[in-house]
Amino acid sequence: MSSNSDQPKNTTVQIPIFPLNLVLFPQGQLSLRIFEPRYLRMVSECLKNKTDFGICLISKGKEVGTAEVVRIGTTAKIVDWQQLPRGMLGIVAVGQERFNLLSSWIEADGLKQGVIESVQAAPLAEFPEGYNALQEFLQSWMDKAKEPHSEELMRDSEWVGMRLAERLPIDLIAKQQLLELDDPVERLEQIYWHMKKFLKL
């Protein structure tokens, strides 16, 4: 019998928090144009130290200025960047893992910092029976967009659910609710319910 000490423990770290009017899912890709000094500093430090930053959906306020955010977000790793005209910076980031924002504060230049606790990803799970239509729709969408994917990933209920959730034409609150679900099958159930509204499944 295993003890509690044998179970994986969530780790806490300090990272910069980028409040945005979007929901980033693990393994999702995001392109951003950075122009505010606080976020230019954030990108510079992340590239220099090879660290991630956190993206949280704004719950109150605006992207430009001080904004309040939800507690569950996704860490993002910068995988590409380029200098743009007028001092702007273009970056491509990929979602890594979900986190719980335990505390946060604003630094002198307006950059939000936070202490986060990582949320363990669900173990690899075979795709449940009864949701094959979701696999087929995702396969079709990704084929049309010429996005690379493997048969192994298409059998992973966690991965399929995240990819469908980021593509669904639903509001940000609904997307955030899907991100916060820990059970991959429950996420698929919610996605199926949303898709029935605009597709004949």
C-alpha atoms as one frame of an Amber mdcrd trajectory, in Angstrom:
protein
   0.000   0.000   0.000   1.377   3.393  -0.956   1.421   6.265   1.491   0.477
   9.867   0.822   4.170  10.675   0.537   4.320   8.453  -2.553   1.806  10.615
  -4.407   3.061  13.366  -6.741   2.974  16.763  -5.078   2.098  20.000  -6.792
   4.964  22.481  -6.832   4.751  26.211  -6.099   6.775  28.804  -8.009   6.736
  32.537  -8.681   6.069  33.625 -12.255   4.876  36.772 -14.046   1.154  36.783
 -14.831  -0.204  38.088 -18.137  -3.929  38.952 -17.833  -5.688  38.487 -21.190
  -9.175  38.304 -22.636  -8.632  34.724 -23.745  -8.267  31.220 -22.353  -5.073
  29.323 -23.156  -5.215  25.533 -22.905  -2.226  23.219 -22.331  -0.457  22.480
 -25.651  -2.377  25.324 -27.283  -0.421  27.847 -29.354  -0.750  31.603 -29.001
   0.724  34.517 -30.970   1.057  37.872 -29.203   2.298  41.339 -30.045   4.043
  42.858 -27.047   4.416  46.626 -26.742   3.926  47.627 -23.090   7.252  48.075
 -21.212   6.155  45.757 -18.377   5.511  42.889 -20.780   8.629  43.584 -22.821
  10.528  43.119 -19.543   8.585  39.934 -18.850   9.481  38.471 -22.240  13.126
  39.489 -21.883  13.418  37.820 -18.473  11.618  34.668 -19.616  13.935  34.301
 -22.614  17.051  35.051 -20.559  16.172  32.684 -17.713  14.351  30.100 -19.865
  11.267  30.351 -17.691   7.536  30.417 -18.364   4.909  33.044 -17.677   1.288
  32.559 -16.711  -1.819  33.486 -18.673  -5.053  34.116 -16.789  -8.435  35.198
 -18.083  -9.397  38.712 -16.993 -12.334  38.707 -14.588 -12.479  42.484 -14.117
 -10.729  45.351 -15.864  -8.879  45.615 -19.168  -5.679  44.274 -20.710  -4.195
  47.773 -20.761  -4.048  48.813 -17.122  -4.594  46.838 -13.941  -6.859  43.825
 -14.251  -8.201  41.215 -11.868  -7.917  37.628 -13.042  -9.404  34.200 -12.419
  -7.493  31.773 -10.201  -6.938  28.952 -12.695  -4.613  29.689 -15.603  -2.056
  28.063 -17.883   1.707  28.487 -17.968   3.124  29.490 -21.346   6.545  28.798
 -22.854   7.947  31.166 -25.480   9.008  29.075 -28.485   9.652  31.840 -31.023
   9.998  35.616 -31.149  10.799  38.407 -33.564  11.429  42.136 -33.420   8.590
  44.149 -34.959   8.388  47.786 -36.107   7.879  50.626 -33.597   9.550  48.758
 -30.750   7.016  45.941 -30.632   7.905  42.303 -30.116   6.103  39.349 -31.634
   6.129  36.083 -29.694   4.716  32.608 -30.117   3.953  30.777 -26.874   2.701
  27.261 -26.189   0.568  26.329 -23.195   2.287  23.976 -20.749   0.224  23.118
 -17.671  -2.677  24.433 -15.645  -2.023  26.221 -12.376  -3.810  27.632  -9.366
  -2.917  31.257  -8.600  -2.343  31.321  -4.839  -1.359  34.981  -4.448  -0.375
  37.927  -6.612   0.950  41.464  -6.437   1.777  44.339  -8.773   5.361  45.522
  -9.230   6.409  49.153  -9.727   6.142  49.018 -13.521   2.705  47.388 -13.392
   3.778  43.796 -14.056   1.714  41.299 -12.091   3.666  38.581 -10.289   2.109
  35.531  -8.728   2.821  32.455  -6.672   1.271  29.493  -8.430   0.675  25.848
  -7.672   0.805  23.495 -10.624  -2.248  21.358 -11.308  -1.260  17.796 -12.134
  -2.323  16.689 -15.598  -4.673  13.744 -15.788  -2.945  10.429 -16.533  -3.112
   9.201 -20.112  -6.577   7.775 -20.598  -8.044   5.867 -23.515 -10.835   7.641
 -25.308 -14.230   6.706 -23.789 -16.841   4.922 -25.857 -19.685   7.076 -27.093
 -17.640  10.149 -27.992 -16.141   9.013 -31.287 -17.943  11.851 -33.086 -15.766
  14.310 -31.151 -12.634  12.576 -32.387 -13.916  12.716 -35.954 -14.710  16.431
 -35.777 -11.312  17.263 -34.318  -9.586  15.091 -36.926 -11.468  16.926 -39.678
 -10.684  20.381 -38.276  -6.998  19.630 -37.872  -6.713  18.019 -41.309  -8.268
  21.089 -42.953  -5.889  23.366 -41.050  -2.980  21.027 -41.848  -2.080  20.832
 -38.175   0.157  17.900 -37.212  -1.243  15.255 -34.890  -0.737  11.583 -34.161
  -3.049   8.628 -33.696  -1.777   8.318 -30.125  -2.849  11.869 -29.296  -6.221
  11.303 -30.937  -6.787   8.479 -28.455  -5.918  10.680 -25.458  -9.122  12.067
 -23.935  -7.244  14.893 -22.162  -5.550  16.126 -25.333  -8.645  15.793 -27.528
 -10.749  17.660 -24.979  -8.280  20.546 -24.755  -8.033  20.877 -28.543 -11.799
  20.860 -28.970 -12.322  23.322 -26.120 -10.014  25.921 -27.667 -11.848  25.672
 -31.003 -15.421  25.812 -29.736 -17.354  29.005 -30.636 -18.421  29.600 -27.041
 -17.916  32.523 -24.674 -14.823  32.917 -22.516 -16.579  31.991 -19.279 -17.614
  28.653 -20.781 -14.077  28.054 -22.056 -12.695  28.851 -18.603 -15.078  26.340
 -17.053 -13.770  23.677 -19.438 -10.179  24.550 -18.537 -10.891  24.198 -14.827
 -12.318  20.668 -15.087  -9.951  17.999 -13.762 -11.748  14.983 -15.246 -11.046
  14.586 -19.005 -14.232  12.590 -19.538 -16.345  15.236 -17.817 -14.735  17.818
 -20.109 -15.715  15.719 -23.138 -19.266  15.478 -21.825 -19.481  19.261 -21.528
 -17.981  19.733 -24.993 -20.469  17.264 -26.458 -23.290  19.248 -24.863 -21.967
  22.503 -26.351 -21.486  20.981 -29.794 -25.029  19.649 -29.902 -26.185  23.265
 -29.916 -24.732  23.986 -33.334 -23.947  20.578 -34.860 -26.046  17.500 -35.448
 -24.320  14.814 -33.397
